[in-house]
């Protein structure tokens, strides 16, 4: 976190998968360091949202369905990352292209980040046309020459 902060004055974020060992400790470090955006997934992050909002940070909650979207919003999420079936590790029962319009219509005032299968301008355009505000391109960036993978 400190290395990233020393290399940019732009907002950045970290992710914490709440079911994983060490997630609570990782979230506490991110909060102590006042990371601007924390992406939470696979668990209830109300305690994280409360502390992040104290320093005006934002919570992005990864969800796979409307029930989890509502729970995330109720727990303090500022935005939702929708992961359909094709998204790595968190995919739900339907594809992102089915999930985006369903969730964006149900929660029109909540920013939506679409994840799963988005890798270029065409797929970005499709996601936006369906109601997303942005896309996540994890695999696309993981394969760049700058990546350590």
Protein Blocks (a to p, Z undefined) as FASTA:
>chain_A
ZZmmmmpcbdcdddddfkbghklmmmmmmmmnopabacdehiafklmmmmmmmnopacdd
ddfbfklmmmmmmnopabdcdddfklghjacfbdfklmmmmmmmmmmmbccddeehiabf
klmmmmmmnopabdcdfklmmmpmkbmZZ
